[in-house]
Amino acid sequence: MVVDKRAKKEVFEWVEAIVIAVLLALVIKTFVIEIFQVEGHSMYPTLEDGERLVVNKFIYRFKEPQRGDIIIFKYPADPDYDYIKRVIAVENDVIEIKNGKVYLNNKLLQEDYIKEPTSGRFGPEKVPEDHFFVMGDNRNNSKDSRFPGVGFVPYENLKGKAVFVIWPLNKIGPIN
């Protein structure tokens, strides 16, 4: 059987294009963006169970996480799992929870994204260097930095910032 040189060249070009596309996709997923699915209700009402988000994985190579950022990080007690929470305090901040309210550096934190007072008590505790303190927006249904399995999250566990909802279609838009 004789294989036409043009056909051989065309097959090679297709294989080359597919290999380049796969490599490019891997680089983008590893270093640039990733799609993340919300599991659970700890970020309600901001995010809901089943929503799919675009996560910016390179932003924190250029700047530190800011208070209020919604982030994805490796769960400290088991790094095979990813968590999504809001950054409440960064290194050297003092965090305290009392009487249903969160205090940051001895000032009441204004939180229009939660729907009920925060139960329990925490602190006052200073966030260690190279760590941050996170909480879910659904405070009374969130396993977050108040719990020993999470605790103060080290920067090295940070995966990225949630920036955009892409699913369901009626929720498409930037995350505030």
VODREN-336337 format. One record per residue (C-alpha): residue number from 0; residue in one letter; z, x, y. Coordinates in nm, 2 decimals, padded with zeros to 4 digits. Layout:
BEGIN
@resi NUM | resn A | pz Z | px X | py Y
...
***
This chain:
BEGIN
@resi 0 | resn M | pz 00.00 | px 00.00 | py 00.00
@resi 1 | resn V | pz -00.10 | px 00.14 | py 00.34
@resi 2 | resn V | pz 00.13 | px 00.08 | py 00.63
@resi 3 | resn D | pz -00.04 | px 00.06 | py 00.96
@resi 4 | resn K | pz 00.09 | px 00.32 | py 01.21
@resi 5 | resn R | pz 00.13 | px 00.05 | py 01.48
@resi 6 | resn A | pz 00.34 | px -00.17 | py 01.25
@resi 7 | resn K | pz 00.56 | px 00.13 | py 01.16
@resi 8 | resn K | pz 00.60 | px 00.21 | py 01.53
@resi 9 | resn E | pz 00.69 | px -00.15 | py 01.61
@resi 10 | resn V | pz 00.95 | px -00.16 | py 01.33
@resi 11 | resn F | pz 01.10 | px 00.17 | py 01.46
@resi 12 | resn E | pz 01.11 | px 00.02 | py 01.82
@resi 13 | resn W | pz 01.29 | px -00.29 | py 01.70
@resi 14 | resn V | pz 01.55 | px -00.09 | py 01.50
@resi 15 | resn E | pz 01.60 | px 00.14 | py 01.80
@resi 16 | resn A | pz 01.65 | px -00.16 | py 02.03
@resi 17 | resn I | pz 01.90 | px -00.32 | py 01.80
@resi 18 | resn V | pz 02.10 | px 00.00 | py 01.76
@resi 19 | resn I | pz 02.11 | px 00.05 | py 02.14
@resi 20 | resn A | pz 02.22 | px -00.32 | py 02.19
@resi 21 | resn V | pz 02.50 | px -00.28 | py 01.93
@resi 22 | resn L | pz 02.62 | px 00.04 | py 02.08
@resi 23 | resn L | pz 02.61 | px -00.10 | py 02.43
@resi 24 | resn A | pz 02.80 | px -00.41 | py 02.31
@resi 25 | resn L | pz 03.07 | px -00.19 | py 02.15
@resi 26 | resn V | pz 03.11 | px 00.02 | py 02.47
@resi 27 | resn I | pz 03.14 | px -00.30 | py 02.68
@resi 28 | resn K | pz 03.39 | px -00.46 | py 02.45
@resi 29 | resn T | pz 03.60 | px -00.14 | py 02.42
@resi 30 | resn F | pz 03.60 | px -00.03 | py 02.79
@resi 31 | resn V | pz 03.48 | px -00.31 | py 03.02
@resi 32 | resn I | pz 03.54 | px -00.67 | py 02.92
@resi 33 | resn E | pz 03.66 | px -00.86 | py 02.63
@resi 34 | resn I | pz 03.68 | px -01.23 | py 02.54
@resi 35 | resn F | pz 04.04 | px -01.35 | py 02.47
@resi 36 | resn Q | pz 04.15 | px -01.69 | py 02.33
@resi 37 | resn V | pz 04.48 | px -01.83 | py 02.45
@resi 38 | resn E | pz 04.70 | px -01.93 | py 02.15
@resi 39 | resn G | pz 05.00 | px -02.14 | py 02.23
@resi 40 | resn H | pz 05.16 | px -02.30 | py 02.53
@resi 41 | resn S | pz 05.35 | px -02.02 | py 02.70
@resi 42 | resn M | pz 05.12 | px -02.00 | py 03.00
@resi 43 | resn Y | pz 05.09 | px -02.38 | py 03.06
@resi 44 | resn P | pz 05.01 | px -02.52 | py 03.31
@resi 45 | resn T | pz 04.80 | px -02.22 | py 03.43
@resi 46 | resn L | pz 04.63 | px -02.17 | py 03.09
@resi 47 | resn E | pz 04.61 | px -02.40 | py 02.80
@resi 48 | resn D | pz 04.60 | px -02.34 | py 02.42
@resi 49 | resn G | pz 04.24 | px -02.27 | py 02.30
@resi 50 | resn E | pz 04.10 | px -02.17 | py 02.64
@resi 51 | resn R | pz 03.87 | px -01.86 | py 02.62
@resi 52 | resn L | pz 03.91 | px -01.60 | py 02.90
@resi 53 | resn V | pz 03.72 | px -01.30 | py 03.02
@resi 54 | resn V | pz 03.95 | px -01.00 | py 03.03
@resi 55 | resn N | pz 03.87 | px -00.71 | py 03.27
@resi 56 | resn K | pz 03.97 | px -00.40 | py 03.07
@resi 57 | resn F | pz 03.88 | px -00.13 | py 03.32
@resi 58 | resn I | pz 04.06 | px -00.26 | py 03.64
@resi 59 | resn Y | pz 04.39 | px -00.09 | py 03.55
@resi 60 | resn R | pz 04.22 | px 00.25 | py 03.52
@resi 61 | resn F | pz 04.19 | px 00.24 | py 03.90
@resi 62 | resn K | pz 04.50 | px 00.05 | py 04.01
@resi 63 | resn E | pz 04.84 | px -00.05 | py 03.88
@resi 64 | resn P | pz 04.91 | px -00.41 | py 03.77
@resi 65 | resn Q | pz 05.03 | px -00.63 | py 04.06
@resi 66 | resn R | pz 05.31 | px -00.89 | py 04.06
@resi 67 | resn G | pz 05.14 | px -01.22 | py 03.97
@resi 68 | resn D | pz 04.86 | px -01.07 | py 03.76
@resi 69 | resn I | pz 04.80 | px -01.25 | py 03.43
@resi 70 | resn I | pz 04.76 | px -00.97 | py 03.18
@resi 71 | resn I | pz 04.68 | px -00.92 | py 02.81
@resi 72 | resn F | pz 04.90 | px -00.66 | py 02.64
@resi 73 | resn K | pz 04.99 | px -00.54 | py 02.29
@resi 74 | resn Y | pz 05.31 | px -00.70 | py 02.17
@resi 75 | resn P | pz 05.56 | px -00.42 | py 02.17
@resi 76 | resn A | pz 05.74 | px -00.52 | py 01.84
@resi 77 | resn D | pz 05.40 | px -00.54 | py 01.66
@resi 78 | resn P | pz 05.10 | px -00.39 | py 01.84
@resi 79 | resn D | pz 04.86 | px -00.57 | py 01.61
@resi 80 | resn Y | pz 04.92 | px -00.88 | py 01.82
@resi 81 | resn D | pz 04.81 | px -00.94 | py 02.18
@resi 82 | resn Y | pz 05.02 | px -01.14 | py 02.43
@resi 83 | resn I | pz 04.92 | px -01.30 | py 02.75
@resi 84 | resn K | pz 05.18 | px -01.33 | py 03.03
@resi 85 | resn R | pz 05.22 | px -01.30 | py 03.41
@resi 86 | resn V | pz 05.35 | px -00.98 | py 03.56
@resi 87 | resn I | pz 05.68 | px -01.07 | py 03.74
@resi 88 | resn A | pz 05.81 | px -00.73 | py 03.82
@resi 89 | resn V | pz 05.69 | px -00.37 | py 03.82
@resi 90 | resn E | pz 05.86 | px -00.03 | py 03.78
@resi 91 | resn N | pz 06.18 | px 00.01 | py 03.99
@resi 92 | resn D | pz 06.20 | px -00.37 | py 04.08
@resi 93 | resn V | pz 06.52 | px -00.54 | py 04.00
@resi 94 | resn I | pz 06.49 | px -00.88 | py 03.82
@resi 95 | resn E | pz 06.75 | px -01.14 | py 03.77
@resi 96 | resn I | pz 06.74 | px -01.50 | py 03.64
@resi 97 | resn K | pz 07.02 | px -01.74 | py 03.73
@resi 98 | resn N | pz 07.07 | px -02.10 | py 03.81
@resi 99 | resn G | pz 06.72 | px -02.19 | py 03.70
@resi 100 | resn K | pz 06.56 | px -01.94 | py 03.94
@resi 101 | resn V | pz 06.40 | px -01.60 | py 03.93
@resi 102 | resn Y | pz 06.51 | px -01.33 | py 04.18
@resi 103 | resn L | pz 06.30 | px -01.02 | py 04.25
@resi 104 | resn N | pz 06.48 | px -00.74 | py 04.44
@resi 105 | resn N | pz 06.75 | px -00.99 | py 04.54
@resi 106 | resn K | pz 06.50 | px -01.24 | py 04.69
@resi 107 | resn L | pz 06.41 | px -01.58 | py 04.54
@resi 108 | resn L | pz 06.07 | px -01.56 | py 04.38
@resi 109 | resn Q | pz 05.84 | px -01.84 | py 04.50
@resi 110 | resn E | pz 05.66 | px -01.97 | py 04.19
@resi 111 | resn D | pz 05.43 | px -02.26 | py 04.25
@resi 112 | resn Y | pz 05.27 | px -02.21 | py 03.91
@resi 113 | resn I | pz 05.57 | px -02.32 | py 03.70
@resi 114 | resn K | pz 05.66 | px -02.68 | py 03.64
@resi 115 | resn E | pz 06.03 | px -02.66 | py 03.56
@resi 116 | resn P | pz 06.33 | px -02.44 | py 03.64
@resi 117 | resn T | pz 06.38 | px -02.14 | py 03.42
@resi 118 | resn S | pz 06.66 | px -02.18 | py 03.17
@resi 119 | resn G | pz 06.90 | px -01.91 | py 03.07
@resi 120 | resn R | pz 07.03 | px -01.60 | py 03.24
@resi 121 | resn F | pz 06.89 | px -01.25 | py 03.26
@resi 122 | resn G | pz 06.99 | px -00.93 | py 03.45
@resi 123 | resn P | pz 07.01 | px -00.81 | py 03.70
@resi 124 | resn E | pz 06.82 | px -00.52 | py 03.55
@resi 125 | resn K | pz 06.59 | px -00.26 | py 03.70
@resi 126 | resn V | pz 06.24 | px -00.22 | py 03.55
@resi 127 | resn P | pz 06.21 | px 00.13 | py 03.40
@resi 128 | resn E | pz 05.94 | px 00.37 | py 03.52
@resi 129 | resn D | pz 05.60 | px 00.31 | py 03.35
@resi 130 | resn H | pz 05.70 | px -00.04 | py 03.25
@resi 131 | resn F | pz 05.67 | px -00.40 | py 03.38
@resi 132 | resn F | pz 05.85 | px -00.73 | py 03.33
@resi 133 | resn V | pz 05.64 | px -01.03 | py 03.22
@resi 134 | resn M | pz 05.70 | px -01.40 | py 03.17
@resi 135 | resn G | pz 05.50 | px -01.70 | py 03.06
@resi 136 | resn D | pz 05.44 | px -01.98 | py 03.32
@resi 137 | resn N | pz 05.59 | px -02.23 | py 03.07
@resi 138 | resn R | pz 05.92 | px -02.04 | py 03.10
@resi 139 | resn N | pz 06.12 | px -02.25 | py 02.86
@resi 140 | resn N | pz 05.86 | px -02.21 | py 02.59
@resi 141 | resn S | pz 05.77 | px -01.85 | py 02.63
@resi 142 | resn K | pz 05.87 | px -01.54 | py 02.43
@resi 143 | resn D | pz 05.85 | px -01.28 | py 02.71
@resi 144 | resn S | pz 06.04 | px -00.98 | py 02.86
@resi 145 | resn R | pz 06.37 | px -01.17 | py 02.84
@resi 146 | resn F | pz 06.35 | px -01.13 | py 02.46
@resi 147 | resn P | pz 06.42 | px -00.80 | py 02.27
@resi 148 | resn G | pz 06.09 | px -00.81 | py 02.08
@resi 149 | resn V | pz 05.90 | px -00.79 | py 02.41
@resi 150 | resn G | pz 06.14 | px -00.64 | py 02.66
@resi 151 | resn F | pz 06.01 | px -00.43 | py 02.94
@resi 152 | resn V | pz 05.64 | px -00.37 | py 02.85
@resi 153 | resn P | pz 05.52 | px -00.01 | py 02.87
@resi 154 | resn Y | pz 05.20 | px 00.05 | py 03.07
@resi 155 | resn E | pz 05.04 | px 00.20 | py 02.76
@resi 156 | resn N | pz 05.04 | px -00.14 | py 02.59
@resi 157 | resn L | pz 04.83 | px -00.29 | py 02.87
@resi 158 | resn K | pz 04.49 | px -00.41 | py 02.76
@resi 159 | resn G | pz 04.35 | px -00.58 | py 03.08
@resi 160 | resn K | pz 04.37 | px -00.85 | py 03.34
@resi 161 | resn A | pz 04.26 | px -01.21 | py 03.26
@resi 162 | resn V | pz 04.01 | px -01.30 | py 03.53
@resi 163 | resn F | pz 03.79 | px -01.59 | py 03.43
@resi 164 | resn V | pz 03.80 | px -01.90 | py 03.21
@resi 165 | resn I | pz 03.48 | px -01.95 | py 03.01
@resi 166 | resn W | pz 03.58 | px -02.23 | py 02.77
@resi 167 | resn P | pz 03.61 | px -02.52 | py 02.77
@resi 168 | resn L | pz 03.32 | px -02.59 | py 03.00
@resi 169 | resn N | pz 03.51 | px -02.83 | py 03.23
@resi 170 | resn K | pz 03.76 | px -02.54 | py 03.31
@resi 171 | resn I | pz 03.51 | px -02.26 | py 03.38
@resi 172 | resn G | pz 03.62 | px -02.06 | py 03.68
@resi 173 | resn P | pz 03.83 | px -01.78 | py 03.81
@resi 174 | resn I | pz 04.20 | px -01.76 | py 03.71
@resi 175 | resn N | pz 04.43 | px -01.78 | py 04.01
***
